[in-house]
Amino acid sequence: MPLGLRRKKNKSRESSNLVENEEVGGHAAGSSVKSTVNGAGLPPPPANLRPKLVFHTQLAHGSPTGRIEGFTNVKELYGKIADTFNLSPPEILFCTLNTHKIDMEKLLGGQIGLEDFIFAHIKGIKKEVEVFKSEEALGLTITDNGAGYAFIKRIKEGSVVDNVKVISVGDHIECINGKNIVGTRHYEVARMLKELPKEQKFTLKLVEPMKAFEMLEPRSKGVKPDSDNKLGTGRGTLRLRAKGPATVEEMPTEFEEKAVKKVDDLLESYMGIRDTELAATMVEVGRDKKNPDEFAMALDEALGDFAFPDEFVFDVWGAIGDAKQGRL
């Protein structure tokens, strides 16, 4: 049942970063020169080393347009958006690119096109729901926002969760059986849900994104990834990495797009998650490796937090090879 609104509006001040009377769909301005900026675990670089890029942003449920710049990772991006709209950063659930709708195929991941418009989805109604796990698979695909919030990216039609109509794509999973999971990575949340005993009930506490009146529509189950669904319209992207520096890069090549899509599909099939940043990192790690063993060792070094099954690693290696040969 809905437990009430999470956020109270505060109009005590307006940010100097807001743009008056600017229409949605503004363009980002900036240089396409590659810049090295902050990586995970490193102190922030001097201001003169940060990318001189400006992006336009709005709150997805409705707001004036703001300008943000000077961020080096997703957490800093949320902080900049929060400052612009007088919010606390934890109020932001996730961002979409070039649409205010809860469109999981336009989700902000590891790359932002230099002309992309950023819409921030903030916390709305909290709800608590009891689910009977009648099957081993719940039919959920989990992702996270890069800042500690796991949320539902897709609901499989006809699945256990599909029959619980109060659960929707975009809902942040806050608690499982009373255990707070804020700060838990998506693959750990997927594992926790998978390990729940069959033929028993469990409880989820969820937070749905705040919606404007015109956004209230039938529940979405998410959309199958589409290779033609490209985010950026400019010739470059800002690549945000969980580890290592952010850089301004050219748009992904056909090989990179196909390989990342296939690896993301494999992540969902094996682990119940979708994560284009993780998929892109795996493609980057594997593109010059000569055999699966070398690839596996490189993955352990680059992504030691993950315990990938051997069969998954072999299939990812094969997918990268197929993309190189144009077989995808």
N, C-alpha and C positions, 0 to 999 in steps of 0.2 A: 504494500500500500504506500502511496506517496506520503512522505514524512514532512513535506514543507520545503520551501525554497531555501537553498544554501546561502545565497548571497543577498545582501541588502544594498540597494543603490546608494551611492554616496556622491552627491553633486556639489560638494563643498568647494571644489576647485577644478579648474580645467587645465590640462597639460599644455605647455607651450609647444608640444610636438604635434598638436592637432592642426589639421588643415581645414579651413573654413570653406564650405560650399564646393567641395571637390567631389566629382562623380566617381563611382566605383569603376575600377578598371584602369587606374593610373599606372604609370610605368616606373620601374626602378631605374635609377640613374647610377652609373658607375663605370669604372674602368675594367677592361677585360684582361689587364695585366695580372699574372699569377702572383699572389701575395701569400706569405707564410704567416700564420697567426696561431693562436693558442691551441695546444693539444691537451688532452686529459692529463691531470696531475702536474701540469706546468703552470708557473705564475703567469698572469696576463702579460702579453707583450706590450711594449710602449705604444702609445696611441698612433704614432706615425707609421707603425708597421701593420696596423689593422686595415682591412679592405675598406676603401673609400666608396662604399656602396650605400645607397639609400633605397629602402623598400617602403611601399605604401601598405597600410594595414587598417582593418576595421574589426570590430566585434561582430561575430556572425549573426547575432540576433538583432543587430542594428546599433550604429554609433556614427559619430563623425569619422572622417578619415584622418589617420595619423601617419607620421613618418618615423621610421626607425633606422638606426645605423650603428655600426661599431660592435656588433656581436660576433663571437667566435665559435659558439656552439649552441645547441638547442636550449639549454638552460638560460644562457645569456639572452637569447632571442625572446624567451618568455618574460624575462625580467624587463627587457626594453618595452615589450608590448604592455606589460603591467604598469610600468611607469607612465606610459602615454595615456592610459585610460584610468589611472588612479585605482589600480587593483593590487591585490597581493598575488605574486606569481603562482602560488598553489591553486588559485581559482581557475587557471587555464588548463583545460583537459587536453586539447590537441588543436592543431591548425590545419586548415585546408588551403589549397592554392587555387585562386581564380574562381572560387565559388563559395557562397555562404552556406550552401547545403551540406548535410552530413553525408558526403560522398567519399567513401573509403578509397576510391581510385584516384582521388585528388588530395590524398593525405600528405602533409608535409613530412618528408622522410629525411634522407641524407643529402638531398640536393634541392636547391631553390633556383629556378630560372631567373636571370637578371632582370626580367620584365614581369615576374610573377607578382600578383597581388595576394597578400596574406590575410586570411580571415581566422580569427581566434575564437574558438568555441569554449565557453566558460561553464562552470558548474551550474546546474539547474536543480531540478527536483531530485531528492533522495528517495529511494524506494527499497523495500525489503521484500524478498520473494522466496517462497519455499518450493523446491523442485524435487520431484520423485525421479530418481535415476533408474529408469526401466531398462536402459541399454548401456553397454560399455561406453559407447561414444555419445557425447552430448550434442554434437553438431555445431560446436563453436570453433571459430578461429580467433586467436588472441594476438594482439599487437600491443606496443606501448608507445608512449609519447617521447621517450628519450629523457624524461625528467622524473620518472618514478611512478607513472600511472599506467597500469595495464587496462586495456579496454577491448570491447568486442568489435572485431572487424568484419566478421561474416557469420551468418546463421544458416546452416544447411536446411534446405526445404524438407519438411517431413520429419525432422529430428526431434529429440526430446525437448530441446530448448525452443524449437519453432512452435511447439504447442503451448508454450508459456508466453502469452501475448504481451505481458507487461515488460518482457525483456526485449531490448532493441539494439540494433547496430549503433555503435557510438557510446554505449553505456560503459562507464568506468566501473570496474569491479573493485570495490573498496574492502569488502570482507568476505571470507568464505567460512561458514560455520562459526561466526563470531571472531575469527582471527583476522586482524588487520593486515592487508597485504600491500599497502602503499609502500613503494620503494622496491617491490619484488619484480624482477624481470619477467617478461612475457612468457619465456620458455618454462620458467619455474611455476608460473600461474597455470599454464597449460598442463604441466605435469601434476600439480595438485588436484586439478579438476579430473584428470584422467584416473588418478588413484583413489578417488572417492568410491566407496563400496557400492556395488550394484544392488538394486532392489531396496534401497534406503533413501530417505529424504535428506536433503541438505539445504542450507539457507545461504542466500547471496544478498549482500547489501550493495546496491548499485547507485550510481549518480549519473543521471542523464544530462546531456548538454542542454543549456538554456536555448529555448526556441522562441522566435518571433511568431506572431499570430499567423503570418502567411506561410510559415514552415510547418505548421501542424498538418500532417498528412499521414496516410497509411504507413505502417511500420515497414521499413526497408530491411531486406535480408542481406544487403551488401550486393556488390556486383562482381561478376567474374572478371579477372584481369583481362585487359584488352591491349594487344600490342600496338593498336593505333591510338591509344589514349595517352597522349604525351602532355606533360605539364607545361614546361617552359615554352615561351614563344620567342625568346631571344636566342642569340647565338652562343651564349655562355651560361654556366650555372655556378652557383656558390655551393661547393661540396663541403658538408659538415660531417666530421668524423667523430665517433665516440672516443677514439684514441688517435693522436697525431694531429697535425695542423689542418685547419680549414684552408681551402684554396679555391681560386677562381679558375674554372676549367672550361674547355670546349664542351658543347653538347655531346652526350653519349653517342658512340658509333653504333651502327646497326648490330655489330657483334656484341657490344656491351649490353644493348637493350634486350636482345634475344636471350643472352646468357643470364642476365639478372632476372628476367621474367621466369625462366625455367628453374633457376636455383630457388627463387621465391616460392614457386609451385612445390618444389621438393621440400622446402622448409615446412610448408603447410601439411604436406602429405605425411612426413615423418614426425614432425614435432608439434603440429597444431598451431603454428604461428605464421604470421607474415611480417617480413621486415626487409624492405628494399635496401636499407643501408647495410644490413648484415649480408644480404645477397651480393651487393656490389663489392663489399670487402672481400668476400670469398672468390668472386670472379677476378678481382685485382690480384689476390694472392696466387690464384691458380693458373693465370694465363701464360706464364712462362715456365711452369713446372713440367718436368719431362716424364714423370710417372706418378701413379697414385700414392706411393709411399712418400715421395718427396713432397707431394701436395699435402698429405696428412701431417707431416712434420711441420710444414709451414703454417698450417691451420692451427696447430697446437701452440706455436710461437705467437701468432697474431691474435688468436681468439681462445686463449687458455681457459676462459670462464665457461666455455661450452664443452659438453661431453658428447660429441657427435658420434652416432653409431657408425661402425665401419662401412656398412652397406650404404648409408647415406653419403659418406665421404666418397665412396667409389662412384655412386650415381652422379654426384655433383661434378666430379672429375670428368665423367663421361659427357655430361651436359655442356661443360665448358669446351671440351674437344669437339662436340657436335656443332656448337656455335662457331668455332673457328673454321670448321670445314663447310659452313653454310648449310648444315643438315637440319637446323631447327626451323 
